[in-house]
Amino acid sequence: MSEEKPICSAKGCRADAVWVLAWNNPKLHTPERRKTWLACEEHREHLSQFLGVRGFLKDVVPLAEWESGSEDGRNPQNPEDPQDSQDFRAS
């Protein structure tokens, strides 16, 4: 079984993701919880602006750094970590 490459969360985009946009909705999530969208180079700015104008965007990190767990010393692969991958396509 081959491992699938992460793809951009922008609607209709199938490009490889190279950025992680960490966010949360303060009306729904505790301050430390992080949801994530993935972005290719082309859509990083658009998705960041979409989250930013709503006050949701917390951080933008290179995917390789996020996967290595070096962001804040936390491992995003750890299920006890409050970071959470958002499993839907952004508008």
SEMIVEX-479795 format. One record per residue: residue in three letters; y, x, z of N, C-alpha, C, O in turn. Coordinates in steps of 0.02 Angstrom, whole numbers, plus 50000, padded with zeros to 5 digits. Atoms other than C-alpha are relative to their C-alpha. Layout:
// residues N
ALAYXZYXZYXZYXZ
...
//
This chain:
// residues 91
MET499415004250000500005000050000500625004450000500685008850042
SER499394995950003501685007449950500544997050044500604991050052
GLU499455002149957503175006850065500594998149956500805002049913
GLU499435002350040504604996649991500645003450024500745004550084
LYS499364997149983506315004749984500474994350022500454988949993
PRO499515005149979507684995250076500504998749943500725003449909
ILE499535001850053508824985849956500644997150029500654994850086
CYS499345002549981510634980449965499964992650018499604988849986
SER499985007049978510994964050055500484995649959500494989649969
ALA499545004050041512324958649928499604995349955499084997149927
LYS500355005250040511824942649838499885002549929500355004549894
GLY500184998250069510894946649677499925007449988499705009349933
CYS500064992850010510914965449703499305002450018499025000350069
ARG500664997249988509274974949692500035007650007499515011050004
ALA499914992749995509994992549712499755002550068499734998950117
ASP500224996949937509335004549843500585000150050501155001650032
ALA499504999849946510255003250008500105007250022499635011150027
VAL499844993449973511145018850071500434999550062500565004650095
TRP499575001149941512225011250209499714994450043499414989750018
VAL500155005449952511895000750365500664997550028501065001450054
LEU499425003149970513244988650419499774996450062499434991250058
ALA500205002949936512984984850603500534995050021501134996550020
TRP499535005249983513774968650661499724995450053499124995550068
ASN500225005649959513704954350783500524994549999501114995749987
ASN499565005749995514444937050799500104998850075499644996650109
PRO499905000549928515244936650972499904992950028499824992150088
LYS500135006849977515024917750980499254998850011499064994150046
LEU500725000949997513134919750963499635005650036499105004450066
HIS500374994149976512654937351020500355003350059500965003050066
THR499714995949946512894947951175500345006049968500165007949912
PRO499614994550030514114962451148499575005949976499765009249927
GLU500414994250019512724975651138499524998549943499245003249914
ARG500475001850053511664966151010500295001949932500895001049920
ARG499784998350067511754972350831499534996949948498924997949951
LYS500355002350060511224963350673500175005049946500665008849953
THR499854995150052511164973450513499964996949931499534992749917
TRP500045001150071511534971550330499945006949969500205011849996
LEU500064993750037511084985150206500454999649939500544994349910
ALA499554999950058512254990550067499885006049956499725011549979
CYS499994994550048512215000949910500725002649998501164999850030
GLU499324997250005513725011849867500494994849973501054994249998
GLU499555004750033514454998249755500224994350046500794992050041
HIS499845005849959514404984349887500205001550072500344996950110
ARG499834998349930514774993850048500694997350020500754994250072
GLU499325002149983516634990250044500064992350003500354989650049
HIS499965007450002516444971749996499664997050061499954992650094
LEU500355002849942515144968150131500365001850065500384997850111
SER499624998049941516154978050259500614995550010500764993450066
GLN499415004349995517704967750219499804992950020500144989750061
PHE500245006749984516714951450228499884999450076500104994650107
LEU500145000149928516114955650404500635001650040500744998750094
GLY499414997849964517744964050455500524994550010500804994050065
VAL499495005349993518914949250421499794994750050500214991050076
ARG500255004849951517804938750534499945003150070499774999750118
GLY500044996649936517854951750672499285001650021499155002750080
PHE500714998949986515964954550659499805007349993499345009650028
LEU500224993250016515864972450592500115004750060500655005050088
LYS499974995249945515474985450726499955007249978500275011550007
ASP500104993150022514935000850630499715000149929499364995549909
VAL500304998750066514485007650457499715007050005500065011950017
VAL500374993849989513165021350461499565001349939499264996749912
PRO500474998550054512195030450324499294997950020499084998950077
LEU500685002449987510445023050310499555005450029499175004150075
ALA500434994549976509605039950335500135001550074499675002850112
GLU499824998949930510545042350499499744994450044499474995650099
TRP500245005849962510115024750558499255000450010499004999250065
GLU500734999649996508265027150518499775005750045499235005250074
SER500204994449958508235043750610500094998350074499845001950117
GLY499895002049931508805034650767500545003950034500615003450095
SER499494995849968510255046550795500624996150019501014998650060
GLU499415004149982511565032650806499944997850072499494994050090
ASP499985001649929511985031250991499365002150036499234999850092
GLY500614997849968510325039751028499474994650005498994995450043
ARG500485005549996509395023351001499584999749938499815001349883
ASN500455000550056507905020550890499994992949974499754988450009
PRO499995006850026508165005450777499304997249986499244991249974
GLN500685002550011506275004350753499694997450065499164994350063
ASN500255002149935506045000650939500144992550009500724990550008
PRO499895007149994505774981850963500394998050063500654992550067
GLU499625001549939506584982751136500745001549991501154999650032
ASP499314998450016508184989151057500364993649980500084989749941
PRO499665006250019509494975351042500264999849929500574994849910
GLN499805000150071509834980150860499504995749963498914995649979
ASP500405005150033509164967250740500144999949925500734999649906
SER499905000350072508904967150552500094992849977499694988449994
GLN499875006750025509644952050465499614999049936499715002749888
ASP500455001050057508364945150343500254994649952499884989949937
PHE499765004550052509464935950219500515003649958500785008849978
ARG499544996950047510554939950072500714997850015500844991950026
ALA499305001649989512424940950099500294996449940500044997049885
SER499685003550055513564929949996500435004649960500755002549911
//
